Amino acid sequence: MAGGSVIDRLPGRHVAIAVGLAARRRLGQEWAGTPLHRWMLARGRPEGFAAIPRDLRPASLSAGRQILAGAFVLAGETMAPGVRGDPWNRPSPSRRFAVVLHRFGWMRDLLAAGPDGATEGLRLTLEWSHTFGRWNAFAWSSEVLERRVYNLACAARAICSRASDAEAARIALDLCRQARRLLQIDDGPARAAERATVAAIAGAALSGRAGERLLGQGLARLKRVLPITVTPDGGHASRNPQAALELYFDLSTLDDALAQRGLSAPEELLRAIDRLSGAVRFFTLADGRLAAFQGGEECERTYVSAARAQDEAQDRAAPAARNGYHRLEARSLQICADSAPSASGPWSVAACAQPLAIEVLVGQRRLIVGGGWSPEAQAPQAMRLVDAASTASIGDAACGEPLRGFAAKVLGPRLTGAVHRIESRRHEAPGALWLELAHDGWVERFGLRHERRLYIDVEADELRGEDSFVPVGPVKPNGRRFVPFMVRFHLHPDVQAQIARDKKSVLLKPEGDDRGWWLRNDAVEVVLEPSLHYRLGQPRRSQQIVLRGQARIAEGARLRWKLSAAARVDAGITAS
């Protein structure tokens, strides 16, 4: 799924696909809202509840208590309908808030608050059903529906313990109808495995022929799509580390629900769980959070550890490479490098055009990071471009960019023009590890190939880097002899940076680190510039180190840099 194809780069292709898909969706939405379709969704009523799917994601008791007190704090915004207020009959602060609200992810927090939370969860579910249960284009869209079916399936038995028989039957039927609708949605392969998993979980939660039919249909579809979604080396086809974590959560819930029903899990399901557990192990860095690449967030430690707790092999050492990423480690240093093309086509709606980007941790603290863009953050699409990552760029050119306009509205902001070929070679020797990486994203425009060499001296506990721009083929006849280049290091918001009096070296001090780390280099110019880092969907101000130089088109250029521990705080440092 990584890298682009020739067809993907044909002019006008995305608009043509979008026109056809928009027409098909329009017809589908009109059909979905008809009385006949609603009647068909309700055919075959479930007899009640069977398994109790376990939501393995951690709950927030404080968030549950806030809801009981009359306030929903979601996606960084607040709605306060009051105690036992109705959040469904008032406008949401933003579309992003509305998506999170209608997904019912807050239900686990409410249930953590005990019997009062279950009672409130029942009330809110019944009020949602009264307002949106028949049909609503937004509330029943795939963007919202998938997660609501999952959350409702996991919570149904708990909230219905406080319900009358009629209320419990209504919630069971609502869950069944929504799961059936979920199986009808065909938005391409990008979330097909997630939709099938959730539908199967709903089927396991419901009793009677209706539940058995849902479960069978969900599992049959899951067998087909899992081998496409979960790559042989254990990653997610989107190359998004967080997507691997989330699918691992869902599949583990399904596996447990099947066991409750006395059913054996399909081989494809068990294989995917094993592979994804290895991916979560690999992407969990020294600070207990995920590597944040390709549209994935780093997530909270408690969230990641909840997934790791399901891994029977969690103490096993992580592999050196997986899903197109490499890890390099010394005593204090840990580096994760993106060494493969971004996902393409429908898998690329959250991908980032940031080839050879790195993240660096020192002493279990994040030092060098990326912009932290994710779809949940609702950050500018520019955060998906090369300048928002810790890698190199030439001039003001991009290595791919998201779709815009009508095509993006229909297909999602897929990447276009992204790098489709990246080379990586890993070497290991006693006391040393190094990567040799290269991509052709600048060749078409500038005739220059970016090569990045990362070398770890394990004994010295230092990282040495070299970014080269190597001429490839004939010189481009664009009249330019030189082109500016930049190598950027985006710093974590908790890192302070100061440029030394030599105007070259930069002292980096993570919060709580009295020693600091030197970034030394041979750049023509070294500057500190403002940056933004998104964490848990919220922006935080930070800084970036920008190493500038000029590459001769006919001869290329090379920039060397080194990251090593500072023995003491140098008296010759001046604040920047």
N, C-alpha and C positions, 0 to 999 in steps of 0.2 A: 504494500500500500504506500510505500515511501517512494518519492521521486515522481517526476511528471512524465507523461508520454507525449508523443508527437500530436496525438489527437487532442490532448488537453490544451495544447498551445495554439490550436487553429483559431484564427480570428473569427469572432462572432459566435463561436460554438456555445458559450455559456448562455448568451441571450436566447439562442434558438432553443436550447434545452429548457430554459426558464419559461419561455412562452408556452411550450407544451405542458410542462409540469403545472404552471399556474392554472391553465384551463382544466386540467384533470383534477386539481385540488378544489377548484371552484365547484365543479360538478359533484365532487365527493362531499363537500360541505353542505351543499343544497340537499343532497340525498340523505345525509346524516341527520338533518333537521326535520325530515318528514315523519308524519305519524306512523307510516308503514315501517320505516327503519327502526323507530323507537319500539314498535311492537315486536319486531324480530329480535331486537336485543334482549327483550324481556321474556322471550319464549324459553321454557325450561327453567323453572324456578329451583334454586338450591334448597335443600332440606334443612340447612342450618350450617353450623361450623364444624370442621374436623380438626385439622392440625392447627397449632398455634405457632406460626412462623416467628422466629426470633430475630428482631432487629438488632444486629450486632454493633451498630454504630452507637457511640456513647451519647447519653442524654445529659442535658443541662438542667439540674433541679432549679437553679436560680431563674432560668428562662421560663420554666413551667410555673413558678410562683408569680412571675411577672404577668403571665397570661391570666392566672387566677385573680390577680389584682386589677385586671382590666386593661393591660397594655401589651400589644404585640410589637416586639423589637426584632425586626427581620431585615436582612440585607442593609444594615446600617441606618435604617429609618424606623420610625415609630408611628403606630396607629393606636389610639387610646379610646376604644369604644366603651370603656367602663366595665365594671364588674357585671358579668353575665350580659354584656353588650353584644350586639350583632355586627361582626366585621364584614358581613356579606352584603349589607344594604347601604354601604357608604363607599365613596371613592377611595382607592388606595393612594398613598403618597407618590407612587411611581409604578410604572409597569413592572419593573424589577421586583418591587415589593409584592405586587399582585401575583407574580409567578410563584414566589416563595410561599406566599399565603395559601394559594390554591394547591400547592403540592403537598400540603399537610405534613411537612417535615417537622413542624413544631409539636406534632402529636406525641412523639417519644418524650419530649420535655414535660408535657402535661402529665403523662402517665407516671413519670418519675416523681410527681408530687403526691402520689398516693390516691386513695379513693375519691377525694375531691377532684383531682385531676381527671380521673376516669369519667366522673359524672359530667364535668365540663366538656371533655372530649366528645361524649355522647351528644350533648346539647348542640355543640358547634357542628358536628357531623349531620345531625338531623336538620339544622337550619340551612346548611349548605345544600342538602338534598332538596329542601323545599324551594330554594332559590335557583339552583343550577342543575338539579338532578335530572330534569327532562332533557335539556340540550342547551349548550352555549358554545359558540365557536371558540372562544378563548379558553374557557374552563375545561373543555373536552379536547383541546389541541394536544398533539403529541408532546409538546414542550412541557406541558403541565400534567397530563393524564398519567404518564408512565410512573412518575414518582408518587402521585397520589394513590394509585392502585397499590403500589408497594407499601406505603405507609399505612393505608387503611387495612390491608390484609394482615399486617403485623399487629395492628391495634384492635382489630374487630372483636376478638373474644373478650379483651379487657374492658372495652367500653360497653359491650353488650351485656356484661355481667350486671350493669346498672339499668338495663333496658327492660321494657315490657316485651312480651312475645311478639307483638305487632311491630314494635320498633326494631327488634333484632331481625325480624324477617325482612323489613324494609332495607336495613343496612346490608344484609346478605345479598339481597337482589340488586341493590345499587352497586355493590362490589362486583357482582357477576356481570352486570351490564357493562360496566366500565372496562373490565378485563376482556370481554368479548370485543368491545370497540377497539381496544388496544391491539388485538390480534388482526383487526381489519386494516390498521394503518400500515402503509408501505411508503416510508420516507427514505428508502434506500438502505444501504448496508450499515451506515455509521452507528446506529443504535439498535440494529435488529436483534442482536444478542441480548441487550438489556431489556427490550420489550418482551421478547419471548420468555426470558427468565422471570420477569415480573408477572406475566400472565400465568405461568406455571405455578408461581408462589400463591397467587390468588386461587387457582384451582385446588391446590393442596389445602388451602384454608377452608374451602367450602365442601360440604358433604352432599351426597346424592349424585345422580347422574350428571347434573349440571357441572359440579365440581370435577368429576372424573373426566368429563369431556374437555373442559378447559385445561386441565392438567395434561391430558394426552396431546392436545394440540400444541400447547406451549413447549412440551418436551420434544415433540417431533420437529418443530421449527428450530429449537435450540440445537439439536443434533446437526442440522444443516449449517447453521450460521456460526457456531462457536469456532470451528476450525479456520474460518475466515477472520474472525475478530481477534482471536488469541493466536499470536504467531508461534511458530515452532520453538523459538528461543524464549518464549514465555512472556512477551510483552503484548501490549494492546496495539491493534493495527493503526491507531491514530498516533502512536509513539508518545502519548500523553501519560506520564507516570500516575497522575491522579485518576485517570480513567481506568487504569489497571487496578488500582486500589478499590475504586467504587464497584467495579464488576466483581472483584473478589469478594467483597462484602455480600453482594446480591447472590452470587452462586453458593456461597457458604450458607446463607439463609435457606436457599432452596434445598440444598443437600440435607440440612437438618430437618426441614419440613417433610421431605420424602422419608427420612428415617422414622419420623413420628407416625407416618402413615403405613410403616412396615414395607416400604418399597425400596428397591435397589436403585441407586443413582446410575444413569447411563454412563458408559465408559468415557464418552466425550466430555461430560460434566466433570468427572473425577480428574481427567487429564488436564482440563482447563484450570481447575482449582489448584492442582499441583504446580502448574506452570506459573500461574499468577501469584501464588504464594512466594515463589522464587523471585518474581519481579518486585514485589513489595519489599522483600528482604534486600534486594539490590538497590532499590531507589531510596531506602531509608538511610539517611546520612548520619553522621556522628552526633548531630544535635537531636536526633529522634524524629526529624521531620523529613518530608520527601524532597528529592531533587525537583526543582520547579522549572520544567522545560515544556515547550510545545503546548502551551495553554493550560498546563496543570499548576495548581497551587501547592505550596509546601505543606499546608495543613497543620493543625495543632498536634502536639506530641500525643495527647490522649487519644486523638482520633486514629493516628497511625498505630499506636500501641494496641488499640482495640482489635485492629486487623491482625497485627503480629501475634496476638494471643491465640488466634485460631490456627497458627502455623505450627504443626508438630515438629518441624525442622528449624524453628526460629533461631536456634543456637548454632546452626550450621553457617560457615563462613559464606559471605556473598560472593558470587562469581566476579571476575574482573571485568566482564563485558556482557551486555544484554540489550536487546532491542535497539541497537545502534548507538549505545552509550558506552563509555569506558570510565572506569574508576582507577585513580592512582592514589597511593597512600604512603605516607612516611610516618614518623613518630607523631608529629603534631598536625601535619598537613593532610587534607583530603580533597581531591579534585575530581569533579565529574565533568566529562566533556561530551558534547553532542557531536557524534561523528558519523551521522547518516543523513540522507535527505529528509526533508519534511514529508509528512503524509501528503497524498495527492487526492484529487477528486473529492467525493463526498466526505472522505475521512479528514479533510484538511480544514473544516470549518473553524477549528480552534487552533490550527497549527501556526507556527511562527517561522518567518523567513529569516532565520538567524544562524547561518551555518557556522559550525566550529565554535559555538558559544561554550563558555565554561562557568562553573560555580566552584568557589574555593572556600573551604572551612579551615580554620586554624584553632586548635585546642577546643574542638566541639562548638565553635562559634562561627557563624557565617560572616565571611569577609568580603568576597567578591561574588556578586549575584547577577541576575537578570532583572528585567522590569517587573516580573511577576504577573504578567497579563494572564487573565483567564476570562472565559465567557461570563462567569458569575460576577466578575468585578465591574463589568460594564465600563471598562476603561477605553480610552481612544484606540481605534484600530492601529494607529501609528505605533503603539506599544508592541505590535507584532513584527515590526520591521527591524532591520539589522542594527540600527543605531541604539535600540533599546536593550541590547544584549552585550555581554562582555566578549566581544570578538572584534574583527577588523572590518573596515568599510573603505570604499574608494569614492572620493568626491561626495556628491549628494545622491549617488545612485543606490537603488534598492536591489536586493537579491530575491525579488518576488514581492507581491503585495496582495492584499485581500480584494476580492470582487467588490464592486460598488454599484449603486443604483438599483435598477429593477432586477438584474440578475442576482445581486446579493440578497435582496428582499425575498426572492423565491427560493434560491438554492442555498442561502446562507453565505456568509463571507468567506468562501473558499479561497485558498491561495492560488494565484496565477503567476506564471513566470518564475517559479521558485527553482532553486538549484536542484538538478535531477541527477547529479553524479558527484559523489564524495568518496574519496579514497582514504583508507585508514590502515595503518600498520602499527602493531604493538610489539614492543621489544622488552625483554626482561633479562637482567644480568645481576650478579651478586651486588647488592647495595644500590641498584639503579633500575628505574623503570622509565620508559619513554614512549611517546606516541608521535607518529608522523601522519599528519592529516593534510588533505588538500581538497579544494573544490573549484569548479569552473564557472562560478556565478558571475565573474567579472570579465570572462574571456570574450564574450560576444561584443561587449561595448568598448572594452579597453585593451583586449588582447593580453590580459594579465591573469595569472592563476594564483590564487591565495594558498600558500602553504604555511601550516602552523606546526611547530615542533614543541612539544611539552616534555620536559625532562625532570624527573624527580631524583634528587640525590638523597637516598634514604638516610645515610650516615650523617650528612650535613643538615638534614631536615630543611631542604630548600627546593624551590621550584624554579626552573629556568625555562624561559620561553623564547621562541624566535618566530616572528611573522615575516614571511617573505612574499614578494609579489614578482612572479617569474614570467617573463615574456613567453607567449605561446603562439606559434604561427607568425604570419607576416604582420608588420606594424599596421594598425588601423589607420586608414587615410582620413583622419578627422582634423588634421592640422595641429594637433596638440603634441608637444614634446614631453611635457610633464603633467602629472595629475596628482592632486593631494590625496593622502590617505590618513586614516585615523585608526588607532587601536584603543578601544575603550575598556575600562574596568569600572563597572557600576558597583558602588559600595553599598553594603547593607546599611540601613538607617542608623544602626547602633554603632557604626564605625566612624571615628573621627580621622580626618586626613590633614596633613600639613606638608607643604613643599619645603624642602631644605634650601639653604642659601645658594647651593650650587645650581638651583633651578631645574634640577634633573630628578633627584631622589625624592621619594614621597614616604613619609612615615604614617603608617596606618595603625590605629589603636582601637581594637574592638572594646566594647564596654566590658569592664571587669578584667581587662588584660593590662597589667602595669608595664609590660615589656614593649609590646608593639612589634610591628613587622615593617621592614623596608621593601619598597618596590623601587629598584634601581633600573635604569634603562639608558639607551643611547639615542633617544628620539631627538629630533631637531627642536621640538617645543613640547613642554609639559604644562598642562593647565588643569585646574579643577573647575568643573562646571556643575550646575544644579542637575539633579536627577529625581525621578520618582520611583518608588518601589511599592507595589501592591501586595498586601498581605491580608488574607481572609477577605478579599474584595475591597479593602479600604486602602487609599493611597497614603503613603508617608513620604515626607521629603527626605532626600538623601543627596549624595554627591557622586560624581563620576570623575575618574582620572582619564584624561584624553591625551594620548601620545600622538603627536602630529609629525608628518613627514611629507616628502615629495618623491614620487616614483617617476623615473624616466621611462617613458613608454617603451623605448627600444631596449633598455637594459634592466628595468625593474628596480627593486629596492629591498632592503632588509632592515628589520628593527629587532633588537634584542632587549630582553628584560629579565629581571630576576627578583623573586620574592624570598626573603630570608628573615629570620628572627633578629630583632634588634637586641643587642646586649644590654643597652640602657637607653634612657631617653636622652638623645643627643642635645647638648646645649646650643648647637648651631642651627636648631630648627626655628623657622619663623612661621607664624600663623598665616594661612592663606585666606 
